[in-house]
Amino acid sequence: MATNVRIFDTTLRDGEQSPGFTMNTEEKLEVARALAAMRVDVIEAGFPISSPGDLEGVQLVAREIRGPIIAALARANRQDVDAAAEGIRRAERARIHVFIATSPIHMEHKLQMTPDQVYDASVDAVRYARTFTDDVEFSAEDGSRSDPEFLCRVFDGVIRAGATTINVPDTVGYATPEEYANLLRLLRERVPGSERVIWSAHCHDDLGLAVANSLAAVQAGVRQIECTINGIGERAGNAALEEIVMALHTRRNHYGIETGIDTTKIYRTSRLISAISGVPVQPNKAVVGDNAFAHEAGIHQHGVLMNRATYEIMTPETVGIPSNKLVLGKHSGRHAIKKHLEDNGVRLTQDELQRVFQEFKALCDKKKQVTIEDVLSLVEAELRTAPQTFALRAFHVSTSSTLPPMASVTLVRGQELFTQEASGDGPVDAIYNAINAIVGLTPTLADYAIKAITGGTDAMGEATVKVRDGDGLFVGRGTSTDVLEASARAYLVAVNKIIYERQHWMSNIYG
């Protein structure tokens, strides 16, 4: 058997059918470009007969995307096939995907067709589709609840009519991995000509088994998996592409199967789908969730710091996430605190670390989410209480859409007043440049954030800045109902700490 499995992505078709995931044509093209960059084998671009907009979206993807096969869905009738053919007419590599339901409940209640009628429609649609393209896929909708004998008959007919891929969908997510794999093995053994086609699996997640069923299908000889980014799709969704790909990648010694996917593009594509749809990825989502590579428990954090393989079976970089996260919380240990501080240029003695850690634990009992800025503030409060060399006396800012922002700042040191003017890229940058001119320093602004700490139109704003001076990182906070004043005060706190640190260093050298 082949050692490669094709990844058939149906985010633009089955995924888009789920509530809240509708995309316009330009968004479809943006997603298709991301999928092509990720090197999926097949992009199912849409269902052209369903609407003029869907036809236009399929045509756009077919015209612009090169590399993957571009597929269009069609029910087993000639009108649908005509629309699909028109949709993929300009594709570099085109596929028409024909489907019809084959389970007793669907044939009787939805289609109101006899098995013989379903058989005839299947064969005729595939034969007709082959007049437009050599690549025709046939899907037996609700295949997992269909009579195996009838499936054998239908598949025999469509293969003889020219189908090149045979898909056995678990449309309602009813199958279990063992019975789904057994059905696929039976079909591959009993259907004449089965060795001439690619067998495919398309699983839904109604019982949370879509990925498990897809992997069982691979072990049963299936060499195409149909899936979506983030597992989006009808009802509970489809099998998640990222989970299937990374399972095959991480456990390649077990499955012996490769995909052509560039895994480093997975996270970026996941976030693109989330941004376009407005539907966030759940934090504990496998592979791409915010917590997929996050560690809070102290034991876990210590293990990961010693050797990442202790708690990470794959690296975040493999899927395009820059690094793992050591979450700061009440379960965190000293090792995580030390690592976070060192990453921000702060190195403490064991005694200093112990003092900060005790205050950190006390803060965790009061605050649900603790940030690195909180920890840096603890360091400043416990270990770096600096005298106020300069204080803000006054400032004035002028800005407009046609002139660069100008700031005039007055600082006081003892009995002396100092005033300077400066311009900048924005009003805050102008203020900081004026302060730098007074104090004679040019630290690098590493981070700047502003947030409201009270409600209403007169809300109190809190500015937080992090500045670098050489190897040192200094944090400043300032509050005011005026965000510019809060920003100036925060920056001045950090600058005063730099001045104190430099004076303290010089006194240690020269006594």
C-alpha positions in Angstrom: 0.0 0.0 0.0 1.1 3.6 -0.6 2.8 5.3 2.4 1.2 8.7 1.7 -2.3 9.8 2.5 -3.9 12.7 0.7 -5.4 15.5 2.7 -8.7 16.7 1.2 -9.7 20.0 2.8 -13.3 20.8 2.8 -13.2 24.0 5.0 -14.6 26.1 2.1 -17.5 23.7 1.5 -18.5 21.5 4.4 -16.8 23.8 7.0 -18.6 26.9 5.6 -22.0 25.2 5.9 -21.8 25.4 9.7 -23.7 28.4 11.3 -21.6 31.5 11.6 -18.9 30.4 9.2 -20.1 31.9 5.9 -17.4 33.5 3.8 -17.5 36.0 1.0 -15.6 35.3 -2.2 -12.5 37.2 -1.3 -12.3 35.5 2.1 -12.6 32.2 0.4 -9.7 33.0 -1.9 -7.6 34.1 1.1 -8.3 30.8 2.9 -7.6 28.9 -0.3 -4.2 30.6 -0.6 -3.4 29.6 3.0 -4.4 26.0 2.3 -2.3 25.9 -0.9 0.7 27.3 1.1 0.1 24.5 3.6 0.3 22.1 0.7 -3.1 20.3 1.0 -3.7 17.8 -1.8 -7.3 18.8 -2.6 -9.3 21.9 -1.8 -13.1 21.4 -2.0 -13.9 25.0 -3.0 -17.7 24.9 -2.7 -21.1 23.6 -3.9 -21.7 25.7 -7.1 -25.4 24.8 -7.7 -26.3 26.1 -4.2 -26.0 29.8 -5.1 -24.5 32.3 -7.6 -22.1 33.4 -4.9 -20.9 29.9 -4.3 -20.3 29.4 -8.0 -18.4 32.7 -8.2 -16.3 31.6 -5.2 -15.4 28.3 -6.7 -14.6 29.9 -10.0 -12.3 32.4 -8.3 -10.4 29.7 -6.4 -10.1 27.6 -9.5 -8.7 30.5 -11.5 -6.2 31.8 -8.9 -4.9 28.7 -7.0 -2.2 26.5 -8.4 -0.9 23.3 -6.9 -3.8 21.5 -5.2 -6.6 19.8 -7.0 -9.7 22.1 -6.9 -12.9 20.1 -6.3 -16.6 21.2 -6.7 -19.5 19.3 -5.1 -22.5 18.1 -7.1 -25.5 16.0 -6.3 -26.0 13.0 -8.5 -27.9 14.8 -11.3 -26.8 16.5 -14.5 -27.8 20.1 -13.5 -25.5 19.9 -10.5 -22.7 18.4 -12.5 -23.0 21.1 -15.1 -22.7 23.8 -12.3 -19.7 22.0 -10.8 -18.0 21.7 -14.2 -18.5 25.4 -14.8 -17.0 26.2 -11.4 -13.8 24.2 -11.9 -13.5 24.9 -15.6 -10.3 27.0 -15.3 -8.6 25.0 -12.6 -5.1 23.8 -13.2 -6.2 20.4 -11.7 -9.9 19.9 -11.5 -12.2 17.4 -9.7 -16.0 16.9 -9.7 -17.2 15.4 -6.5 -20.6 13.6 -6.9 -22.6 12.4 -4.0 -25.9 10.8 -3.2 -27.3 9.2 0.0 -27.3 5.4 0.2 -28.7 4.6 3.7 -32.2 3.3 3.9 -33.4 6.2 6.1 -32.1 8.8 3.6 -33.3 7.0 0.5 -36.8 6.6 1.9 -37.4 9.8 3.8 -35.1 12.4 2.2 -34.7 11.3 -1.4 -37.9 9.3 -1.7 -36.0 7.1 -4.2 -35.7 3.3 -4.5 -32.3 1.7 -4.2 -32.4 1.0 -8.0 -33.1 4.7 -8.7 -30.2 5.7 -6.4 -27.9 3.2 -8.2 -28.9 4.5 -11.7 -28.5 8.2 -10.6 -25.1 7.5 -9.2 -23.8 5.7 -12.3 -25.3 8.3 -14.7 -23.9 11.3 -12.7 -20.4 9.8 -12.6 -20.4 8.9 -16.2 -21.6 12.4 -17.1 -19.0 14.1 -14.8 -16.2 12.1 -16.6 -17.1 14.0 -19.8 -15.7 17.1 -18.1 -12.7 15.8 -16.2 -10.8 12.6 -15.6 -10.8 13.1 -11.9 -14.2 12.2 -10.4 -14.9 11.4 -6.8 -18.1 9.6 -5.7 -19.4 9.8 -2.1 -22.1 7.6 -0.6 -23.7 10.0 1.9 -24.5 8.3 5.2 -22.3 5.4 4.1 -21.6 4.2 7.6 -25.4 3.5 8.1 -25.8 2.0 4.6 -26.2 -1.7 3.8 -22.8 -3.0 2.8 -24.2 -5.2 0.0 -25.9 -2.1 -1.5 -22.6 -0.1 -1.1 -20.7 -2.8 -3.0 -23.2 -2.7 -5.8 -23.2 1.1 -6.1 -19.4 1.3 -5.9 -18.9 -1.3 -8.5 -21.2 0.6 -10.8 -19.5 4.0 -10.3 -16.0 2.6 -10.7 -17.0 1.1 -14.0 -18.5 4.5 -14.9 -15.2 6.2 -14.3 -15.0 7.2 -10.6 -11.4 7.6 -9.5 -11.9 8.2 -5.8 -14.5 6.4 -3.6 -15.6 8.2 -0.4 -17.4 6.4 2.5 -18.7 9.2 4.7 -19.7 8.8 8.4 -22.1 11.7 7.7 -23.8 11.8 11.1 -20.8 10.8 13.2 -22.4 7.5 14.2 -19.7 5.0 13.6 -17.1 3.8 16.0 -13.4 3.3 14.9 -13.6 -0.5 14.9 -16.8 -0.8 12.9 -15.8 1.9 10.5 -12.5 0.3 9.8 -14.2 -3.1 9.3 -16.7 -1.6 6.8 -13.9 -0.1 4.8 -11.9 -3.3 4.8 -15.0 -5.2 3.6 -15.6 -2.8 0.8 -12.0 -2.8 -0.4 -12.0 -6.6 -0.4 -15.4 -7.1 -2.1 -15.8 -4.2 -4.6 -14.5 -5.2 -8.1 -11.8 -2.8 -9.2 -11.2 -1.4 -5.7 -7.5 -1.5 -6.3 -7.8 1.0 -9.2 -9.3 3.8 -7.0 -8.3 5.9 -4.0 -10.5 5.2 -1.0 -11.5 8.1 1.2 -12.9 8.8 4.6 -15.1 11.7 5.6 -16.0 11.8 9.3 -18.2 14.0 11.4 -17.7 14.6 15.1 -21.2 14.1 16.6 -19.9 11.6 19.1 -16.4 13.1 19.3 -14.9 10.3 17.2 -14.2 12.0 13.9 -10.4 12.0 14.2 -10.3 8.5 15.8 -12.5 7.2 12.9 -10.3 8.9 10.3 -7.1 7.4 11.8 -8.8 4.0 11.9 -9.7 4.4 8.2 -6.0 5.0 7.4 -5.1 1.8 9.1 -7.8 0.1 7.0 -6.2 1.2 3.8 -7.8 4.5 3.1 -5.5 6.9 1.4 -7.5 10.1 1.4 -8.8 11.9 4.5 -11.4 14.6 4.2 -11.2 17.2 7.0 -11.4 20.9 7.9 -9.3 23.5 9.7 -10.3 23.7 13.4 -12.7 20.9 12.7 -15.4 23.3 11.6 -18.5 21.9 9.9 -22.2 20.9 10.2 -23.4 20.3 13.8 -20.4 19.2 15.9 -18.1 19.6 13.0 -15.8 17.6 10.8 -12.5 15.8 11.6 -9.9 18.4 12.4 -7.1 18.6 9.8 -4.5 19.7 12.4 -5.2 16.8 14.7 -5.1 14.2 11.9 -2.0 15.6 10.3 -0.1 15.9 13.6 -1.2 12.4 14.8 0.3 10.9 11.6 3.3 13.1 12.0 4.0 12.5 15.7 3.2 8.8 15.5 4.7 8.1 12.1 6.5 5.0 13.6 3.1 3.6 14.5 1.1 4.5 11.3 3.9 4.4 8.8 2.1 7.2 6.9 3.2 10.6 5.6 1.3 13.6 4.4 2.6 16.4 2.2 1.5 19.1 4.7 3.8 21.9 5.7 3.0 21.6 9.4 4.6 25.0 10.2 1.6 26.7 8.5 -1.0 25.0 10.6 -1.3 27.5 13.4 -1.4 30.5 11.1 -4.2 28.9 9.0 -6.1 28.0 12.1 -6.0 31.6 13.3 -7.0 32.9 9.8 -10.2 30.8 9.9 -10.9 32.0 13.4 -10.4 35.7 12.4 -12.6 35.4 9.2 -15.4 33.6 11.0 -15.2 35.5 14.3 -15.4 32.2 16.1 -12.6 31.7 18.6 -10.6 28.5 18.9 -11.4 26.9 22.3 -8.3 27.2 24.6 -8.0 23.4 25.2 -8.3 22.6 21.5 -5.7 20.0 20.5 -2.7 21.3 18.5 -3.9 24.9 17.9 -5.6 25.9 21.2 -4.0 28.6 23.4 -3.4 26.0 26.1 -2.1 23.3 23.7 1.5 24.1 24.7 0.9 25.9 27.9 2.0 24.6 31.3 0.9 26.0 34.7 1.5 23.2 37.2 4.9 23.6 38.9 5.9 19.9 38.3 5.1 20.2 34.6 6.9 23.6 34.3 10.0 22.2 36.0 9.9 19.1 33.7 9.6 21.2 30.5 12.4 23.5 31.6 14.7 20.4 32.1 13.6 18.6 28.9 10.6 19.7 26.8 9.8 16.1 25.9 8.8 15.3 29.4 5.4 16.9 28.8 5.4 17.9 25.1 5.0 15.1 22.5 5.5 17.6 19.7 7.1 21.0 19.7 5.0 24.2 19.2 7.4 25.3 16.5 6.4 22.2 14.4 2.9 23.7 13.9 4.1 27.3 13.6 3.7 28.5 17.2 6.8 30.4 18.2 7.2 28.7 21.6 5.5 27.0 24.5 4.0 29.0 27.4 4.7 28.7 31.1 1.5 30.1 32.6 1.8 32.1 35.7 -0.8 31.0 38.3 -1.2 29.5 41.8 0.2 26.2 40.6 3.4 27.6 39.2 6.7 26.9 40.8 9.9 28.9 41.4 11.5 27.5 38.2 8.8 29.1 36.0 9.1 32.5 37.8 12.9 32.4 37.5 12.6 31.6 33.7 10.1 34.4 33.1 12.3 36.9 34.9 15.4 35.8 33.1 13.6 36.1 29.8 12.9 39.7 30.7 16.5 40.5 31.7 16.1 40.1 35.5 18.4 37.8 37.4 17.9 37.3 41.2 19.7 35.6 44.0 18.1 32.6 45.6 17.0 34.8 48.6 15.6 37.5 46.3 13.8 34.9 44.2 12.3 33.4 47.4 11.0 36.8 48.5 9.4 37.5 45.1 8.0 34.0 44.9 6.2 34.4 48.3 4.7 37.7 47.2 3.7 36.0 43.9 1.8 33.3 45.7 0.0 35.8 47.8 -1.0 37.7 44.6 -2.3 34.5 43.0 -4.8 34.2 45.8 -6.2 37.6 45.0 -5.9 37.7 41.2 -7.2 35.1 38.8 -4.7 35.9 36.0 -1.2 37.0 36.8 1.0 38.5 34.1 4.8 38.9 33.8 4.2 42.6 34.3 2.7 41.8 37.7 5.8 39.7 38.6 8.1 42.5 37.4 6.2 44.9 39.5 6.7 42.6 42.5 10.4 42.7 41.8 10.4 46.4 41.7 8.4 46.7 44.9 10.5 44.2 46.8 14.0 44.8 45.5 14.2 48.0 43.5 12.5 50.8 45.3 14.1 53.7 43.6 14.0 57.4 44.8 12.2 59.8 42.5 14.9 61.8 40.9 12.6 63.6 38.4 8.9 64.4 38.9 6.4 65.5 36.3 5.3 69.1 36.7 3.5 69.8 33.4 3.2 68.8 29.8 1.5 70.2 26.7 0.9 68.2 23.4 -0.3 69.5 20.1 -1.2 67.2 17.2 -3.2 67.2 14.0 -3.7 65.2 10.9 -1.4 67.5 8.9 1.4 68.3 11.3 3.7 66.0 13.4 2.9 65.8 17.1 4.9 68.2 19.3 5.2 67.9 23.1 6.5 70.3 25.7 7.4 68.6 29.1 8.4 70.2 32.3 10.2 68.1 35.0 11.3 69.0 38.5 14.4 67.8 40.3 14.7 69.2 43.8 14.3 73.0 43.3 15.2 73.0 39.6 12.7 73.0 36.7 13.6 71.6 33.2 11.6 72.1 30.1 12.1 70.6 26.7 10.2 70.3 23.4 10.3 67.4 21.0 8.4 65.8 18.2 7.6 62.1 17.6 5.7 59.6 15.6 2.7 60.2 17.9 1.8 62.2 21.0 3.2 59.6 23.4 6.4 59.2 21.4 6.8 63.0 21.5 6.4 63.1 25.3 9.0 60.4 25.7 11.4 62.1 23.4 11.1 65.3 25.5 11.7 63.4 28.7 14.8 61.8 27.2 16.1 65.2 26.2 15.8 66.4 29.8 17.3 63.4 31.6 20.0 62.7 29.0 19.0 59.1 28.5 17.9 57.1 25.4 16.4 53.9 26.6 14.7 51.5 24.2 10.9 51.2 24.6 10.3 47.4 24.8 6.6 47.4 25.5 3.8 49.9 26.0 0.2 49.2 27.1 -2.7 51.3 28.2 -5.9 50.0 29.8 -9.0 51.4 31.7 -9.1 50.4 35.4 -12.4 52.0 36.1 -15.6 52.3 34.0 -17.4 55.3 32.5 -16.4 58.2 30.4 -14.1 59.5 33.2 -12.4 56.1 33.5 -9.0 55.9 35.2 -6.4 54.8 32.7 -3.3 52.8 33.6 -0.2 52.9 31.4 2.5 50.2 31.7 5.9 50.6 30.0 8.9 48.4 29.8 12.2 50.0 28.8 15.6 48.5 28.2 18.8 50.1 29.2 21.8 47.9 28.3 21.0 44.5 29.7 18.5 45.8 32.2 14.7 45.9 31.8 12.8 48.5 33.8 9.0 48.6 34.3 7.0 51.7 35.0 3.3 52.2 35.8 1.3 55.4 35.8 -2.4 56.2 36.3 -4.6 59.2 35.4 -7.9 60.0 33.8 -5.7 61.4 31.0 -4.0 58.6 29.1 -1.2 60.9 28.0 -0.5 61.9 31.5 -0.6 58.2 32.6 1.8 57.4 29.8 4.2 60.2 30.9 4.1 59.1 34.5 4.7 55.5 33.7 7.7 56.3 31.5 9.2 58.6 34.2 8.9 55.9 36.8 11.0 53.6 34.6 13.5 56.4 33.8 14.0 57.1 37.5 14.8 53.4 38.1 17.4 53.6 35.4 19.0 56.7 37.0 19.0 55.0 40.4 20.5 51.8 39.0 23.3 53.7 37.2 24.1 55.7 40.3 24.0 52.6 42.5 26.4 50.8 40.1 28.8 53.7 40.0 28.9 54.0 43.8 29.7 50.3 44.1 32.6 50.7 41.7 34.1 53.9 43.2 33.0 53.6 46.8 
